[in-house]
Amino acid sequence: MALSLLLFLGGLAVLLVGAELVTRQIGPVARRLGVNELVITVLGVSVLSSLPELMVSAVAASRGQSDLSLGNIVGSNFVTLTFVTAVCALVRPIETTAQIKDRESSWMILSTALVLVLGHDGVLGRVDGIVLIVAYLPYIFSVIRGAIRESASVRPEPTPIGAFPAWARFGLMGLGLAAIIFGADWAVSGGQALGEAAGIPPLALGVVLFALGTSLPELSIALSATLKGKSEVSIGEVYASNTFTMMVVLGICALVRPLEVSESITSFALPFLVLAGVIIQGLITTGMKLKRWEAVALLALYGFFVYANFTDVLGWTRSLP
């Protein structure tokens, strides 16, 4: 028990250090390249912070555990979208931009809707996996095109004497992301052992801890950015990470092995994820800010999602891990 507690607390500490390393490098790297911080977040940070979901879901898919693979992706995306966003907004109301509202948020909703359509026949095959990955490319091209336009109009800042060069900044960012991934793994392992010792049912561990655990990188990065007053980075990281996870991570898993899609995924989990995205889109559109009382509403939405996966009262078959 003591070792598990040490592993859990140590993992959280490593997570915080890694998040601090990453967020400290985003601004200088963006200024050095002549682009805004959102571009660096979308192209690099959000992709690498999704590695825990990729590793867990791909391994589960290779073992034929479709519910675990899909459940981890859908569950972690819901955690990131509602819980992570709400925590950040409670710390400091999140101000957003028209670019995030029109591009990142729209693509996130579209990615979930596409999976819902493709999985409606009860299976996500290899062709579906290719479709998802290919559908992700226009999003990345739009981000790169915007970055090129920005870099053409904004002159990159020269590296001052004695300051870190760009390659060193990227190295520190990579080191921070590695710390986040390993820290998340240690925290989840320690938390799982503590939960089992306390007699918490496996389903409860799965829905609450497993999905939340693979979302710890996003939480640590978004929260660190929020504390620094960089709300564009925090909400952009959430949206971009969810889009990448739903399209590329799930696409890779389907390529590894076709995934069976249970009825509860298509009748509840995915539609509810789309609904959550639309609700947040609506909240942000009013005033271009996510307020604290709206964050409380998001936490209630997350609580309902967890509750629905613990009970059959609503008539849905539970399938999330």
N, C-alpha and C positions, 0 to 999 in steps of 0.2 A: 504493500500500500504506500509506504513512504517513497519507494523508488518511482512508483507511478505518479505520485504527486510531484516529485522532483522533475520528472520528465515533462509533465504537463506545464508546470510553471516555467521550466527552462525553455520549453518550446515557445511559450508566449513571449518570453524575454528576447529570444532570438528573432521572433517575428517583428517585434517593435524595433529592434536595431536594424533589421533588414529594411523595413519600411522607411525608417529615417534616412538610410543610405540612398534609397531609390528616389525619394521625393526631393532630397537635397540636390540631386544631379539633374533633375528634369529641367529646371529653369536655366542653368548655365548651358546645358547641351542645346536647348531650344534657341537660346540667344546666339550661341556660336554658329548654329546652322541657319539662323535667320527665319525661323518658323515659330509659331506659337506652341505653347506647352501641350495643347490638346493633341497636336500631330504626333509628338513623341509618345504621348500616352496611348494613342490608338494603335500606332504602328509597332510599338515595342512593349511597353509596360503591360497593357491589357492582355496581349498575347502570352507573354511569359508568365503572368500571374495566373493564367488558366491551366498551367501545366499539372497542378494536382488533379483537376477534373479529368484531364486527358489521361493521366497515368492510371487513376482509379477506374475510370469507365472503360478504357481500352483493355485492361487486364480482365475486368468483369465480362466484357464482350467476348474475349478470346476463350473464356471458360464456359460460354453459353449462358451466362447469367444476365439475360436481357433486362429484366426488371431492375436489377442492381445498377446496370450501366445507364439505362434511361433515367431511372429514378435519381441517381446521383446528379446527372446533368440538369434535369428539370428542377429537382429540389434545390440544388446549389444556386441555379439562376434565380429561383424565387427568393431564396435567402438574400442574395446579392441585391436584387431589385427592391425588395421591401425592407428587410431588416437593416442591411448595410446603409441604404439610402436614408432610412429613418434615423438611425443612430447619428449619422453625419449631420442631418438637418436639426436634430435635437441639440447637438453641440453648437452649431452655428447655422442659421437659415441659409439654404443653398441658393445662390443666384446663378442663373444659367444664361446662355446666349441663344440667339436665333439659330446659329449653326448647330448647336447640340440638339435643340428642339426639333429642327427640320431634318437633320441628317442622322445623328446617332440614335435618337429616340425612335424615329420612323423605321430605321433598319432593324433595330432590336425587336420591335413589334412584328415587322415583316418576317424576320427569321423564325420566330415562334409559330406564326401563322402558316409558314411554309412547311414546317415539320408536322404540324397538325394535319395539313392536307395530304402530305406524302404518307403519313402513318395511319391514315384512316382505313386502309385496307388490312390493318393488323400486322404489318411488317415493314421494316425499313431495310430494304435490300441494298446490294452494292451499287446498283444504278441510282437509287435514292441518295446514297452517300456521295456519289460523284456530283449529282445535281446540287446538293447542299454546298459542297466545296466550291463548285463553279459559280454558284449564286453569290458566294462571298466576295468574289473577285471584283465585281463592279463597285462594291463598297470601298474596298482598299484602293482601287483606281481613283475614286472620287477624292479620297483623303490625300493621296499622292499628288493628284492634279492641283488640289487646293494648296498643298505645301509648296509646289513648284511656283504657283502664282505668288504666294507670299514671299518666298525667297528671292523672287525677281524684283519685288517692290521694297523689300526690307534688306538692308545691307547687314550681313553677319558681323557680329562684334569680334574684333581681333582678340586673341588670347593675350592678356596682360603678362608682363614679365613676372615670373614667380608663381603664376596661377597654373592650375591643372590644365593640360591640353585636352582636346575633345576625346582622344582615345582613352585617356586615363579616367575621364568622367564615365565613359561607357563601361570601362572595366569595373568601376565602383558600383555602377548601376547593376551590372551582371552579378557582382558579389552580393549585393543587397537582395536581388531576386532569388539567388541560391539560398541565402539565409532564410528568406520568407518561406520558400518551398520546404526546406528541411525543418524549419521551426513549426510549420503547419503539421507536418507529418508526426513530429515528436509530440506536439500538443494533442493531436487526435489520438495517437497511440496511448498516451498517458491518460487522457480523458476517458477513453474506451475502457481501459483497465479499471479505473476508478468507478465507472458506471456499472461494470459487471460485478465488482466487489460490493457495490451498494445495492445490488439486486434489481437494477433498472432493466426492463424488458428489452430484448434485442431490437424490436421495432422502434421503440422510443429512442434508443441509441442511434438508429439509422436515420430517422427523419430529423431529429433535432441535432445530433452531434455529427453524424457523417456528412450530411449536406452542409451544415454550418462549418464543419472543419475544413472542407475543401474550399470554402469561401473565405477562410481567414486571410489569405494573401490580399484579396480584393478589399476586405474590411480594413486591414492594417494600412494599405496604401491610401485608400479613400479617406480614412480617418486622419491619417497624418497630413494629407493635403488640406483637409478641412481645417485642422488646427493652425495651419499656416495661412489660412485665408484664401486658398486656391480652390474655390468651389468648382471652377471649370474643370480642373483635373479630377476632382473627386467624382462628380456625376458623369463626366466623360469616360472615366475608367470603368465605372459600373456598366454603362451602356455598351461600350466597346467590348468589354470582357464577355458580357452576356451574348452579344452577337457572334463573337468568335467561338464561344463554347457551343452555342446552338447549331452553328453551321459547320465549322471546321472540326471541332472535337467530336461531335455526333457523327459527322460525315466519315471521319477516320474510323470510328467504332463500327459503323455499318460496313465499311470496307473490310475491316478485320474479320467480321462475321455478321451476317444478317441478323437484325434484332427483331424479336417478336414484340409487338406493341400491345399491351394489355388494354382492355376497355376503359379502365379507370384513368389511364394516361390520356386517352383521346376524349373521354367524356367529362373529365374533371381537371386533371393537373395542367394539361396544355391550355385548354380554354381559360382556366383561371389565371394562368400566367399571362396570356394575351390581355385579359381583363385588367390585371394589375398594371401592365404596361400602358394601357389606354388611360386608366385612372391617373397615373403619375403624369402622363402627357398632359392631361387636362389640368391637373393641379399646377404644373409648371407654367402652362400657357397663361394662366391668370396672374399677371404681374411679373412673370419670368423669375419667380422665386418659389422655393419650397419652404413653407413656414413650419414652425414647431408644432402647431396644432395639427397640421397636415401630416407631419411625421408620426404623431400619435395614431392617426387614422391608418397609416401604413403598418404600424406595429400591430394594430388590431387585425388588419388583413392577413398579416403573417401568422398571427395567433390562430385565426380561423382556418388557415391552410394546414397548420400543424394539427389542430383539433380534428379536421376532416379526415386526416390520415390515421387518427387514433380510434375512430369510432365508425360504426356502420349505421349510425342514426340517419345519415343523409342518403343511405342506400347505395353508396359507391363502394366498390371492392377496393381494398387498400393494396397498393402495389409498390409504393415508394419504399426504398430500403429503410 
